[in-house]
Amino acid sequence: MLEAIAFLIKEQRAELNLTVAQLSERSGVSVGVISDLENNRGRVPSLINFVKLAKALKLPDDMFTGLIEGNIDIQRNTEQLRENLKDAMLHYGLNESNAEMFITQIDSIIAIQTSERRDLKSKITDCGN
């Protein structure tokens, strides 16, 4: 998927007759990040940088929101997994107190991820203003 996004960004940049330096100036994304992305050099830009690039290249604002939406599905699956894990721990003899403590740790991780997603979505929204 990253290669497809990189190809799209490179093609759109060429279509607009922009150099990497000009795209960097328009988007606020460094030349190095853009170059690494276009040449598949392993560094994956942040979602915020993808959104900045999309805006600078006049691509639809929601071009990369599918990446965020995918994270919501992961959260739902994680919550179901949490419930299944608790049931299994109780079934195989882990006492209720230890099972709850373990599940509480998982809940903390989910809460942190959810908070990070909200912060990211907020930053993306701010990016467009």
N, CA, C and O atoms as a Tinker XYZ file with bonds, in Angstrom:
   516  protein
     1  N      0.821000   -1.195000    0.000000    73     2
     2  CA     0.000000    0.000000    0.000000    64     1     3
     3  C      0.865000    1.258000    0.000000    63     2     4     5
     4  O      0.531000    2.242000   -0.659000    81     3
     5  N      1.981000    1.226000    0.743000    73     3     6
     6  CA     2.855000    2.393000    0.799000    64     5     7
     7  C      3.414000    2.724000   -0.581000    63     6     8     9
     8  O      3.540000    3.894000   -0.942000    81     7
     9  N      3.751000    1.679000   -1.358000    73     7    10
    10  CA     4.275000    1.934000   -2.701000    64     9    11
    11  C      3.240000    2.634000   -3.576000    63    10    12    13
    12  O      3.582000    3.510000   -4.371000    81    11
    13  N      1.975000    2.245000   -3.426000    73    11    14
    14  CA     0.907000    2.870000   -4.211000    64    13    15
    15  C      0.743000    4.336000   -3.830000    63    14    16    17
    16  O      0.561000    5.194000   -4.695000    81    15
    17  N      0.808000    4.617000   -2.535000    73    15    18
    18  CA     0.702000    6.008000   -2.072000    64    17    19
    19  C      1.893000    6.815000   -2.572000    63    18    20    21
    20  O      1.735000    7.944000   -3.036000    81    19
    21  N      3.090000    6.230000   -2.475000    73    19    22
    22  CA     4.301000    6.916000   -2.942000    64    21    23
    23  C      4.204000    7.213000   -4.436000    63    22    24    25
    24  O      4.555000    8.304000   -4.885000    81    23
    25  N      3.726000    6.234000   -5.200000    73    23    26
    26  CA     3.569000    6.419000   -6.642000    64    25    27
    27  C      2.593000    7.552000   -6.935000    63    26    28    29
    28  O      2.858000    8.405000   -7.782000    81    27
    29  N      1.463000    7.555000   -6.230000    73    27    30
    30  CA     0.450000    8.598000   -6.420000    64    29    31
    31  C      1.026000    9.979000   -6.118000    63    30    32    33
    32  O      0.800000   10.927000   -6.871000    81    31
    33  N      1.761000   10.092000   -5.030000    73    31    34
    34  CA     2.352000   11.382000   -4.652000    64    33    35
    35  C      3.357000   11.838000   -5.704000    63    34    36    37
    36  O      3.356000   13.000000   -6.111000    81    35
    37  N      4.211000   10.922000   -6.140000    73    35    38
    38  CA     5.221000   11.268000   -7.143000    64    37    39
    39  C      4.561000   11.675000   -8.468000    63    38    40    41
    40  O      4.966000   12.657000   -9.090000    81    39
    41  N      3.551000   10.921000   -8.892000    73    39    42
    42  CA     2.855000   11.231000  -10.140000    64    41    43
    43  C      2.137000   12.577000  -10.065000    63    42    44    45
    44  O      2.183000   13.363000  -11.011000    81    43
    45  N      1.483000   12.838000   -8.953000    73    43    46
    46  CA     0.757000   14.106000   -8.801000    64    45    47
    47  C      1.735000   15.278000   -8.749000    63    46    48    49
    48  O      1.457000   16.345000   -9.295000    81    47
    49  N      2.871000   15.080000   -8.095000    73    47    50
    50  CA     3.898000   16.127000   -8.049000    64    49    51
    51  C      4.375000   16.440000   -9.464000    63    50    52    53
    52  O      4.526000   17.604000   -9.833000    81    51
    53  N      4.611000   15.387000  -10.256000    73    51    54
    54  CA     5.048000   15.577000  -11.643000    64    53    55
    55  C      3.954000   16.268000  -12.463000    63    54    56    57
    56  O      4.242000   17.139000  -13.284000    81    55
    57  N      2.708000   15.873000  -12.235000    73    55    58
    58  CA     1.571000   16.477000  -12.945000    64    57    59
    59  C      1.489000   17.982000  -12.681000    63    58    60    61
    60  O      1.135000   18.756000  -13.571000    81    59
    61  N      1.816000   18.386000  -11.463000    73    59    62
    62  CA     1.780000   19.808000  -11.099000    64    61    63
    63  C      3.101000   20.521000  -11.402000    63    62    64    65
    64  O      3.264000   21.698000  -11.081000    81    63
    65  N      4.037000   19.803000  -12.019000    73    63    66
    66  CA     5.358000   20.348000  -12.358000    64    65    67
    67  C      6.076000   20.921000  -11.144000    63    66    68    69
    68  O      6.657000   22.004000  -11.205000    81    67
    69  N      6.030000   20.184000  -10.050000    73    67    70
    70  CA     6.709000   20.619000   -8.827000    64    69    71
    71  C      7.972000   19.802000   -8.610000    63    70    72    73
    72  O      7.994000   18.595000   -8.852000    81    71
    73  N      9.011000   20.466000   -8.157000    73    71    74
    74  CA    10.195000   19.740000   -7.710000    64    73    75
    75  C      9.933000   19.248000   -6.286000    63    74    76    77
    76  O      8.973000   19.665000   -5.638000    81    75
    77  N     10.793000   18.367000   -5.821000    73    75    78
    78  CA    10.674000   17.898000   -4.436000    64    77    79
    79  C     10.812000   19.087000   -3.486000    63    78    80    81
    80  O     10.093000   19.178000   -2.490000    81    79
    81  N     11.736000   19.994000   -3.796000    73    79    82
    82  CA    11.943000   21.172000   -2.946000    64    81    83
    83  C     10.692000   22.055000   -2.915000    63    82    84    85
    84  O     10.322000   22.570000   -1.859000    81    83
    85  N     10.049000   22.229000   -4.056000    73    83    86
    86  CA     8.831000   23.043000   -4.096000    64    85    87
    87  C      7.693000   22.388000   -3.314000    63    86    88    89
    88  O      6.943000   23.064000   -2.611000    81    87
    89  N      7.572000   21.065000   -3.443000    73    87    90
    90  CA     6.547000   20.354000   -2.679000    64    89    91
    91  C      6.834000   20.454000   -1.189000    63    90    92    93
    92  O      5.916000   20.596000   -0.381000    81    91
    93  N      8.098000   20.379000   -0.834000    73    91    94
    94  CA     8.490000   20.518000    0.567000    64    93    95
    95  C      8.078000   21.883000    1.105000    63    94    96    97
    96  O      7.534000   21.993000    2.204000    81    95
    97  N      8.343000   22.914000    0.322000    73    95    98
    98  CA     7.994000   24.277000    0.736000    64    97    99
    99  C      6.477000   24.444000    0.868000    63    98   100   101
   100  O      5.998000   25.056000    1.822000    81    99
   101  N      5.733000   23.903000   -0.082000    73    99   102
   102  CA     4.264000   24.003000   -0.049000    64   101   103
   103  C      3.641000   23.236000    1.112000    63   102   104   105
   104  O      2.660000   23.676000    1.711000    81   103
   105  N      4.231000   22.077000    1.417000    73   103   106
   106  CA     3.604000   21.173000    2.388000    64   105   107
   107  C      4.142000   21.304000    3.803000    63   106   108   109
   108  O      3.452000   20.988000    4.772000    81   107
   109  N      5.381000   21.773000    3.917000    73   107   110
   110  CA     6.008000   21.791000    5.235000    64   109   111
   111  C      6.622000   20.453000    5.607000    63   110   112   113
   112  O      7.049000   20.259000    6.745000    81   111
   113  N      6.668000   19.532000    4.660000    73   111   114
   114  CA     7.286000   18.218000    4.867000    64   113   115
   115  C      8.699000   18.300000    4.302000    63   114   116   117
   116  O      8.903000   18.836000    3.213000    81   115
   117  N      9.662000   17.777000    5.027000    73   115   118
   118  CA    11.058000   17.929000    4.608000    64   117   119
   119  C     11.343000   17.234000    3.277000    63   118   120   121
   120  O     10.684000   16.263000    2.905000    81   119
   121  N     12.340000   17.758000    2.577000    73   119   122
   122  CA    12.787000   17.183000    1.308000    64   121   123
   123  C     13.182000   15.722000    1.513000    63   122   124   125
   124  O     12.862000   14.866000    0.688000    81   123
   125  N     13.876000   15.443000    2.610000    73   123   126
   126  CA    14.327000   14.076000    2.885000    64   125   127
   127  C     13.178000   13.097000    3.030000    63   126   128   129
   128  O     13.232000   11.985000    2.505000    81   127
   129  N     12.143000   13.507000    3.737000    73   127   130
   130  CA    10.977000   12.627000    3.930000    64   129   131
   131  C     10.296000   12.363000    2.589000    63   130   132   133
   132  O      9.938000   11.225000    2.286000    81   131
   133  N     10.118000   13.411000    1.791000    73   131   134
   134  CA     9.467000   13.248000    0.482000    64   133   135
   135  C     10.310000   12.347000   -0.414000    63   134   136   137
   136  O      9.788000   11.434000   -1.052000    81   135
   137  N     11.603000   12.606000   -0.458000    73   135   138
   138  CA    12.496000   11.809000   -1.289000    64   137   139
   139  C     12.504000   10.342000   -0.858000    63   138   140   141
   140  O     12.437000    9.443000   -1.696000    81   139
   141  N     12.587000   10.106000    0.449000    73   139   142
   142  CA    12.568000    8.726000    0.954000    64   141   143
   143  C     11.265000    8.029000    0.588000    63   142   144   145
   144  O     11.268000    6.858000    0.209000    81   143
   145  N     10.155000    8.745000    0.701000    73   143   146
   146  CA     8.856000    8.167000    0.362000    64   145   147
   147  C      8.793000    7.816000   -1.121000    63   146   148   149
   148  O      8.436000    6.696000   -1.486000    81   147
   149  N      9.141000    8.772000   -1.967000    73   147   150
   150  CA     9.046000    8.551000   -3.411000    64   149   151
   151  C      9.981000    7.449000   -3.894000    63   150   152   153
   152  O      9.697000    6.788000   -4.893000    81   151
   153  N     11.083000    7.248000   -3.199000    73   151   154
   154  CA    12.071000    6.247000   -3.613000    64   153   155
   155  C     12.040000    4.981000   -2.761000    63   154   156   157
   156  O     12.968000    4.173000   -2.807000    81   155
   157  N     10.969000    4.811000   -1.984000    73   155   158
   158  CA    10.783000    3.610000   -1.155000    64   157   159
   159  C     12.014000    3.275000   -0.319000    63   158   160   161
   160  O     12.500000    2.144000   -0.330000    81   159
   161  N     12.506000    4.267000    0.400000    73   159   162
   162  CA    13.697000    4.069000    1.216000    64   161   163
   163  C     13.395000    3.687000    2.658000    63   162   164   165
   164  O     14.233000    3.881000    3.539000    81   163
   165  N     12.229000    3.155000    2.904000    73   163   166
   166  CA    11.958000    2.581000    4.211000    64   165   167
   167  C     11.343000    3.476000    5.259000    63   166   168   169
   168  O     10.542000    3.007000    6.067000    81   167
   169  N     11.689000    4.750000    5.273000    73   167   170
   170  CA    11.073000    5.628000    6.282000    64   169   171
   171  C      9.624000    5.868000    5.918000    63   170   172   173
   172  O      9.318000    6.290000    4.803000    81   171
   173  N      8.735000    5.600000    6.853000    73   171   174
   174  CA     7.309000    5.820000    6.607000    64   173   175
   175  C      6.916000    7.151000    7.240000    63   174   176   177
   176  O      7.031000    7.314000    8.454000    81   175
   177  N      6.454000    8.099000    6.436000    73   175   178
   178  CA     6.047000    9.393000    6.993000    64   177   179
   179  C      4.858000    9.235000    7.935000    63   178   180   181
   180  O      4.098000    8.271000    7.842000    81   179
   181  N      4.713000   10.180000    8.825000    73   179   182
   182  CA     3.559000   10.173000    9.723000    64   181   183
   183  C      2.298000   10.448000    8.909000    63   182   184   185
   184  O      2.364000   10.970000    7.797000    81   183
   185  N      1.161000   10.093000    9.476000    73   183   186
   186  CA    -0.110000   10.349000    8.803000    64   185   187
   187  C     -0.307000   11.847000    8.585000    63   186   188   189
   188  O     -0.871000   12.266000    7.574000    81   187
   189  N      0.156000   12.644000    9.532000    73   187   190
   190  CA     0.045000   14.103000    9.392000    64   189   191
   191  C      0.812000   14.570000    8.156000    63   190   192   193
   192  O      0.328000   15.421000    7.409000    81   191
   193  N      2.005000   14.018000    7.938000    73   191   194
   194  CA     2.770000   14.396000    6.751000    64   193   195
   195  C      2.075000   13.938000    5.471000    63   194   196   197
   196  O      2.109000   14.642000    4.462000    81   195
   197  N      1.445000   12.762000    5.508000    73   195   198
   198  CA     0.673000   12.325000    4.341000    64   197   199
   199  C     -0.433000   13.328000    4.029000    63   198   200   201
   200  O     -0.656000   13.677000    2.870000    81   199
   201  N     -1.117000   13.784000    5.061000    73   199   202
   202  CA    -2.216000   14.741000    4.863000    64   201   203
   203  C     -1.673000   16.066000    4.328000    63   202   204   205
   204  O     -2.268000   16.656000    3.427000    81   203
   205  N     -0.562000   16.532000    4.867000    73   203   206
   206  CA     0.052000   17.773000    4.367000    64   205   207
   207  C      0.409000   17.639000    2.888000    63   206   208   209
   208  O      0.186000   18.557000    2.098000    81   207
   209  N      0.965000   16.483000    2.525000    73   207   210
   210  CA     1.323000   16.256000    1.126000    64   209   211
   211  C      0.074000   16.222000    0.247000    63   210   212   213
   212  O      0.061000   16.802000   -0.838000    81   211
   213  N     -0.960000   15.552000    0.708000    73   211   214
   214  CA    -2.204000   15.482000   -0.067000    64   213   215
   215  C     -2.761000   16.879000   -0.313000    63   214   216   217
   216  O     -3.182000   17.192000   -1.427000    81   215
   217  N     -2.767000   17.714000    0.712000    73   215   218
   218  CA    -3.284000   19.078000    0.565000    64   217   219
   219  C     -2.421000   19.889000   -0.404000    63   218   220   221
   220  O     -2.945000   20.598000   -1.264000    81   219
   221  N     -1.106000   19.783000   -0.263000    73   219   222
   222  CA    -0.200000   20.531000   -1.131000    64   221   223
   223  C     -0.317000   20.078000   -2.585000    63   222   224   225
   224  O     -0.088000   20.864000   -3.505000    81   223
   225  N     -0.674000   18.813000   -2.788000    73   223   226
   226  CA    -0.798000   18.267000   -4.138000    64   225   227
   227  C     -2.228000   18.356000   -4.683000    63   226   228   229
   228  O     -2.535000   17.841000   -5.758000    81   227
   229  N     -3.095000   19.024000   -3.909000    73   227   230
   230  CA    -4.497000   19.211000   -4.312000    64   229   231
   231  C     -5.226000   17.880000   -4.497000    63   230   232   233
   232  O     -6.062000   17.729000   -5.388000    81   231
   233  N     -4.891000   16.929000   -3.641000    73   231   234
   234  CA    -5.593000   15.649000   -3.605000    64   233   235
   235  C     -6.736000   15.790000   -2.611000    63   234   236   237
   236  O     -6.705000   16.699000   -1.781000    81   235
   237  N     -7.739000   14.927000   -2.665000    73   235   238
   238  CA    -8.865000   15.036000   -1.728000    64   237   239
   239  C     -8.405000   15.024000   -0.269000    63   238   240   241
   240  O     -7.490000   14.289000    0.103000    81   239
   241  N     -9.061000   15.858000    0.551000    73   239   242
   242  CA    -8.695000   15.960000    1.968000    64   241   243
   243  C     -8.759000   14.624000    2.692000    63   242   244   245
   244  O     -7.989000   14.375000    3.620000    81   243
   245  N     -9.681000   13.764000    2.266000    73   243   246
   246  CA    -9.857000   12.495000    2.968000    64   245   247
   247  C     -9.030000   11.364000    2.356000    63   246   248   249
   248  O     -9.309000   10.188000    2.589000    81   247
   249  N     -8.032000   11.721000    1.587000    73   247   250
   250  CA    -7.223000   10.743000    0.868000    64   249   251
   251  C     -6.672000    9.638000    1.771000    63   250   252   253
   252  O     -6.617000    8.475000    1.369000    81   251
   253  N     -6.268000    9.995000    2.975000    73   251   254
   254  CA    -5.612000    9.025000    3.849000    64   253   255
   255  C     -6.422000    8.693000    5.094000    63   254   256   257
   256  O     -5.910000    8.048000    6.009000    81   255
   257  N     -7.683000    9.126000    5.139000    73   255   258
   258  CA    -8.470000    8.843000    6.342000    64   257   259
   259  C     -8.787000    7.366000    6.488000    63   258   260   261
   260  O     -9.129000    6.911000    7.579000    81   259
   261  N     -8.676000    6.611000    5.404000    73   259   262
   262  CA    -8.864000    5.166000    5.504000    64   261   263
   263  C     -7.880000    4.544000    6.473000    63   262   264   265
   264  O     -8.190000    3.547000    7.126000    81   263
   265  N     -6.694000    5.129000    6.570000    73   263   266
   266  CA    -5.708000    4.630000    7.530000    64   265   267
   267  C     -6.211000    4.805000    8.953000    63   266   268   269
   268  O     -5.994000    3.939000    9.799000    81   267
   269  N     -6.889000    5.929000    9.226000    73   267   270
   270  CA    -7.447000    6.172000   10.558000    64   269   271
   271  C     -8.621000    5.237000   10.804000    63   270   272   273
   272  O     -8.735000    4.639000   11.874000    81   271
   273  N     -9.501000    5.112000    9.799000    73   271   274
   274  CA   -10.675000    4.252000    9.958000    64   273   275
   275  C    -10.257000    2.814000   10.223000    63   274   276   277
   276  O    -10.913000    2.110000   10.991000    81   275
   277  N     -9.180000    2.372000    9.600000    73   275   278
   278  CA    -8.684000    1.020000    9.849000    64   277   279
   279  C     -8.303000    0.822000   11.301000    63   278   280   281
   280  O     -8.472000   -0.268000   11.848000    81   279
   281  N     -7.787000    1.871000   11.930000    73   279   282
   282  CA    -7.423000    1.780000   13.343000    64   281   283
   283  C     -8.643000    1.591000   14.229000    63   282   284   285
   284  O     -8.553000    0.935000   15.267000    81   283
   285  N     -9.784000    2.153000   13.839000    73   283   286
   286  CA   -11.006000    1.987000   14.627000    64   285   287
   287  C    -11.436000    0.527000   14.611000    63   286   288   289
   288  O    -11.848000   -0.008000   15.640000    81   287
   289  N    -11.344000   -0.126000   13.447000    73   287   290
   290  CA   -11.670000   -1.550000   13.373000    64   289   291
   291  C    -10.742000   -2.371000   14.251000    63   290   292   293
   292  O    -11.175000   -3.331000   14.889000    81   291
   293  N     -9.480000   -2.004000   14.287000    73   291   294
   294  CA    -8.517000   -2.700000   15.139000    64   293   295
   295  C     -8.930000   -2.575000   16.596000    63   294   296   297
   296  O     -8.838000   -3.540000   17.355000    81   295
   297  N     -9.384000   -1.389000   16.990000    73   295   298
   298  CA    -9.803000   -1.194000   18.379000    64   297   299
   299  C    -10.977000   -2.102000   18.716000    63   298   300   301
   300  O    -10.986000   -2.741000   19.768000    81   299
   301  N    -11.970000   -2.164000   17.828000    73   299   302
   302  CA   -13.132000   -3.036000   18.074000    64   301   303
   303  C    -12.688000   -4.487000   18.221000    63   302   304   305
   304  O    -13.137000   -5.190000   19.127000    81   303
   305  N    -11.817000   -4.927000   17.339000    73   303   306
   306  CA   -11.329000   -6.304000   17.410000    64   305   307
   307  C    -10.545000   -6.549000   18.691000    63   306   308   309
   308  O    -10.630000   -7.628000   19.277000    81   307
   309  N     -9.786000   -5.557000   19.126000    73   307   310
   310  CA    -9.014000   -5.681000   20.359000    64   309   311
   311  C     -9.936000   -5.827000   21.558000    63   310   312   313
   312  O     -9.669000   -6.623000   22.459000    81   311
   313  N    -11.013000   -5.067000   21.572000    73   311   314
   314  CA   -11.958000   -5.161000   22.690000    64   313   315
   315  C    -12.610000   -6.540000   22.744000    63   314   316   317
   316  O    -12.797000   -7.099000   23.825000    81   315
   317  N    -12.954000   -7.085000   21.586000    73   315   318
   318  CA   -13.537000   -8.430000   21.555000    64   317   319
   319  C    -12.506000   -9.460000   22.008000    63   318   320   321
   320  O    -12.827000  -10.389000   22.749000    81   319
   321  N    -11.280000   -9.286000   21.559000    73   319   322
   322  CA   -10.202000  -10.184000   21.977000    64   321   323
   323  C    -10.015000  -10.135000   23.486000    63   322   324   325
   324  O     -9.796000  -11.167000   24.121000    81   323
   325  N    -10.100000   -8.945000   24.059000    73   323   326
   326  CA    -9.964000   -8.764000   25.499000    64   325   327
   327  C    -11.006000   -9.590000   26.248000    63   326   328   329
   328  O    -10.686000  -10.279000   27.217000    81   327
   329  N    -12.236000   -9.514000   25.796000    73   327   330
   330  CA   -13.308000  -10.284000   26.440000    64   329   331
   331  C    -13.070000  -11.786000   26.300000    63   330   332   333
   332  O    -13.239000  -12.540000   27.258000    81   331
   333  N    -12.680000  -12.209000   25.111000    73   331   334
   334  CA   -12.403000  -13.630000   24.892000    64   333   335
   335  C    -11.236000  -14.109000   25.748000    63   334   336   337
   336  O    -11.260000  -15.219000   26.280000    81   335
   337  N    -10.215000  -13.264000   25.875000    73   335   338
   338  CA    -9.050000  -13.612000   26.683000    64   337   339
   339  C     -9.432000  -13.771000   28.150000    63   338   340   341
   340  O     -8.991000  -14.708000   28.816000    81   339
   341  N    -10.243000  -12.864000   28.642000    73   339   342
   342  CA   -10.688000  -12.955000   30.034000    64   341   343
   343  C    -11.455000  -14.255000   30.262000    63   342   344   345
   344  O    -11.213000  -14.959000   31.243000    81   343
   345  N    -12.369000  -14.569000   29.363000    73   343   346
   346  CA   -13.128000  -15.817000   29.484000    64   345   347
   347  C    -12.195000  -17.025000   29.496000    63   346   348   349
   348  O    -12.371000  -17.946000   30.293000    81   347
   349  N    -11.202000  -17.015000   28.607000    73   347   350
   350  CA   -10.266000  -18.143000   28.541000    64   349   351
   351  C     -9.435000  -18.245000   29.811000    63   350   352   353
   352  O     -9.213000  -19.345000   30.318000    81   351
   353  N     -8.968000  -17.103000   30.333000    73   351   354
   354  CA    -8.166000  -17.132000   31.564000    64   353   355
   355  C     -8.972000  -17.707000   32.715000    63   354   356   357
   356  O     -8.459000  -18.510000   33.494000    81   355
   357  N    -10.217000  -17.307000   32.826000    73   355   358
   358  CA   -11.071000  -17.827000   33.895000    64   357   359
   359  C    -11.349000  -19.317000   33.682000    63   358   360   361
   360  O    -11.358000  -20.099000   34.633000    81   359
   361  N    -11.572000  -19.690000   32.445000    73   359   362
   362  CA   -11.854000  -21.092000   32.126000    64   361   363
   363  C    -10.674000  -21.997000   32.496000    63   362   364   365
   364  O    -10.872000  -23.110000   32.983000    81   363
   365  N     -9.450000  -21.518000   32.264000    73   363   366
   366  CA    -8.268000  -22.340000   32.523000    64   365   367
   367  C     -7.674000  -22.132000   33.910000    63   366   368   369
   368  O     -6.545000  -22.549000   34.167000    81   367
   369  N     -8.417000  -21.497000   34.804000    73   367   370
   370  CA    -8.037000  -21.504000   36.202000    64   369   371
   371  C     -7.366000  -20.266000   36.750000    63   370   372   373
   372  O     -7.027000  -20.247000   37.933000    81   371
   373  N     -7.156000  -19.232000   35.959000    73   371   374
   374  CA    -6.600000  -18.002000   36.525000    64   373   375
   375  C     -7.680000  -17.378000   37.397000    63   374   376   377
   376  O     -8.835000  -17.268000   36.987000    81   375
   377  N     -7.296000  -16.971000   38.601000    73   375   378
   378  CA    -8.346000  -16.436000   39.477000    64   377   379
   379  C     -8.864000  -15.094000   38.961000    63   378   380   381
   380  O     -8.197000  -14.401000   38.192000    81   379
   381  N    -10.050000  -14.755000   39.398000    73   379   382
   382  CA   -10.760000  -13.554000   38.930000    64   381   383
   383  C     -9.932000  -12.290000   39.119000    63   382   384   385
   384  O     -9.894000  -11.433000   38.236000    81   383
   385  N     -9.267000  -12.170000   40.270000    73   383   386
   386  CA    -8.484000  -10.973000   40.583000    64   385   387
   387  C     -7.327000  -10.794000   39.598000    63   386   388   389
   388  O     -7.120000   -9.695000   39.083000    81   387
   389  N     -6.578000  -11.856000   39.335000    73   387   390
   390  CA    -5.452000  -11.765000   38.399000    64   389   391
   391  C     -5.934000  -11.532000   36.967000    63   390   392   393
   392  O     -5.308000  -10.795000   36.206000    81   391
   393  N     -7.046000  -12.163000   36.612000    73   391   394
   394  CA    -7.602000  -11.953000   35.273000    64   393   395
   395  C     -8.012000  -10.492000   35.099000    63   394   396   397
   396  O     -7.741000   -9.884000   34.064000    81   395
   397  N     -8.664000   -9.936000   36.116000    73   395   398
   398  CA    -9.086000   -8.529000   36.052000    64   397   399
   399  C     -7.886000   -7.592000   35.963000    63   398   400   401
   400  O     -7.914000   -6.616000   35.214000    81   399
   401  N     -6.828000   -7.885000   36.725000    73   399   402
   402  CA    -5.629000   -7.044000   36.699000    64   401   403
   403  C     -5.005000   -7.059000   35.297000    63   402   404   405
   404  O     -4.612000   -6.015000   34.777000    81   403
   405  N     -4.918000   -8.230000   34.698000    73   403   406
   406  CA    -4.357000   -8.361000   33.358000    64   405   407
   407  C     -5.215000   -7.601000   32.342000    63   406   408   409
   408  O     -4.688000   -6.888000   31.488000    81   407
   409  N     -6.526000   -7.757000   32.440000    73   407   410
   410  CA    -7.449000   -7.084000   31.525000    64   409   411
   411  C     -7.388000   -5.569000   31.714000    63   410   412   413
   412  O     -7.505000   -4.823000   30.743000    81   411
   413  N     -7.209000   -5.109000   32.949000    73   411   414
   414  CA    -7.072000   -3.672000   33.217000    64   413   415
   415  C     -5.854000   -3.108000   32.490000    63   414   416   417
   416  O     -5.903000   -1.998000   31.961000    81   415
   417  N     -4.763000   -3.870000   32.464000    73   415   418
   418  CA    -3.574000   -3.428000   31.730000    64   417   419
   419  C     -3.876000   -3.316000   30.238000    63   418   420   421
   420  O     -3.448000   -2.367000   29.580000    81   419
   421  N     -4.607000   -4.278000   29.715000    73   419   422
   422  CA    -4.990000   -4.223000   28.302000    64   421   423
   423  C     -5.881000   -3.010000   28.046000    63   422   424   425
   424  O     -5.719000   -2.312000   27.046000    81   423
   425  N     -6.825000   -2.766000   28.959000    73   423   426
   426  CA    -7.696000   -1.592000   28.822000    64   425   427
   427  C     -6.891000   -0.299000   28.791000    63   426   428   429
   428  O     -7.215000    0.617000   28.035000    81   427
   429  N     -5.848000   -0.218000   29.605000    73   427   430
   430  CA    -4.992000    0.978000   29.628000    64   429   431
   431  C     -4.320000    1.184000   28.281000    63   430   432   433
   432  O     -4.234000    2.308000   27.788000    81   431
   433  N     -3.849000    0.109000   27.694000    73   431   434
   434  CA    -3.206000    0.198000   26.381000    64   433   435
   435  C     -4.211000    0.680000   25.337000    63   434   436   437
   436  O     -3.895000    1.543000   24.517000    81   435
   437  N     -5.418000    0.123000   25.369000    73   435   438
   438  CA    -6.462000    0.535000   24.424000    64   437   439
   439  C     -6.798000    2.010000   24.611000    63   438   440   441
   440  O     -6.963000    2.737000   23.631000    81   439
   441  N     -6.902000    2.458000   25.866000    73   439   442
   442  CA    -7.227000    3.863000   26.146000    64   441   443
   443  C     -6.153000    4.792000   25.604000    63   442   444   445
   444  O     -6.464000    5.840000   25.038000    81   443
   445  N     -4.897000    4.419000   25.772000    73   443   446
   446  CA    -3.793000    5.237000   25.265000    64   445   447
   447  C     -3.872000    5.321000   23.746000    63   446   448   449
   448  O     -3.723000    6.402000   23.176000    81   447
   449  N     -4.105000    4.186000   23.084000    73   447   450
   450  CA    -4.194000    4.183000   21.624000    64   449   451
   451  C     -5.366000    5.029000   21.142000    63   450   452   453
   452  O     -5.248000    5.756000   20.156000    81   451
   453  N     -6.497000    4.933000   21.838000    73   451   454
   454  CA    -7.675000    5.719000   21.465000    64   453   455
   455  C     -7.387000    7.208000   21.603000    63   454   456   457
   456  O     -7.756000    7.998000   20.734000    81   455
   457  N     -6.734000    7.589000   22.684000    73   455   458
   458  CA    -6.375000    8.983000   22.915000    64   457   459
   459  C     -5.422000    9.481000   21.827000    63   458   460   461
   460  O     -5.571000   10.597000   21.328000    81   459
   461  N     -4.447000    8.650000   21.465000    73   459   462
   462  CA    -3.503000    9.033000   20.418000    64   461   463
   463  C     -4.225000    9.220000   19.086000    63   462   464   465
   464  O     -3.888000   10.124000   18.322000    81   463
   465  N     -5.218000    8.368000   18.800000    73   463   466
   466  CA    -5.982000    8.506000   17.563000    64   465   467
   467  C     -6.748000    9.818000   17.539000    63   466   468   469
   468  O     -6.775000   10.516000   16.526000    81   467
   469  N     -7.379000   10.152000   18.686000    73   467   470
   470  CA    -8.130000   11.414000   18.759000    64   469   471
   471  C     -7.192000   12.596000   18.544000    63   470   472   473
   472  O     -7.519000   13.527000   17.807000    81   471
   473  N     -6.019000   12.560000   19.190000    73   471   474
   474  CA    -5.043000   13.636000   19.019000    64   473   475
   475  C     -4.618000   13.748000   17.561000    63   474   476   477
   476  O     -4.505000   14.849000   17.023000    81   475
   477  N     -4.384000   12.602000   16.926000    73   475   478
   478  CA    -3.956000   12.592000   15.536000    64   477   479
   479  C     -5.043000   13.162000   14.634000    63   478   480   481
   480  O     -4.757000   13.964000   13.745000    81   479
   481  N     -6.286000   12.752000   14.859000    73   479   482
   482  CA    -7.390000   13.256000   14.043000    64   481   483
   483  C     -7.534000   14.764000   14.220000    63   482   484   485
   484  O     -7.820000   15.479000   13.260000    81   483
   485  N     -7.338000   15.249000   15.447000    73   483   486
   486  CA    -7.408000   16.678000   15.725000    64   485   487
   487  C     -6.303000   17.427000   14.984000    63   486   488   489
   488  O     -6.545000   18.490000   14.412000    81   487
   489  N     -5.088000   16.873000   14.994000    73   487   490
   490  CA    -3.969000   17.513000   14.295000    64   489   491
   491  C     -4.215000   17.548000   12.794000    63   490   492   493
   492  O     -3.879000   18.523000   12.122000    81   491
   493  N     -4.803000   16.473000   12.274000    73   491   494
   494  CA    -5.100000   16.432000   10.844000    64   493   495
   495  C     -6.119000   17.503000   10.491000    63   494   496   497
   496  O     -5.977000   18.191000    9.481000    81   495
   497  N     -7.139000   17.644000   11.316000    73   495   498
   498  CA    -8.156000   18.668000   11.091000    64   497   499
   499  C     -7.529000   20.054000   11.142000    63   498   500   501
   500  O     -7.830000   20.904000   10.305000    81   499
   501  N     -6.650000   20.287000   12.129000    73   499   502
   502  CA    -5.968000   21.576000   12.251000    64   501   503
   503  C     -5.090000   21.855000   11.043000    63   502   504   505
   504  O     -4.917000   23.009000   10.651000    81   503
   505  N     -4.542000   20.816000   10.459000    73   503   506
   506  CA    -3.661000   20.924000    9.301000    64   505   507
   507  C     -4.373000   21.586000    8.123000    63   506   508   509
   508  O     -3.757000   22.310000    7.340000    81   507
   509  N     -5.666000   21.333000    8.007000    73   507   510
   510  CA    -6.428000   21.860000    6.878000    64   509   511
   511  C     -6.869000   23.294000    7.062000    63   510   512   513
   512  O     -7.390000   23.906000    6.130000    81   511
   513  N     -6.670000   23.838000    8.245000    73   511   514
   514  CA    -7.139000   25.207000    8.508000    64   513   515
   515  C     -6.037000   26.213000    8.387000    63   514   516
   516  O     -6.267000   27.408000    8.577000    81   515
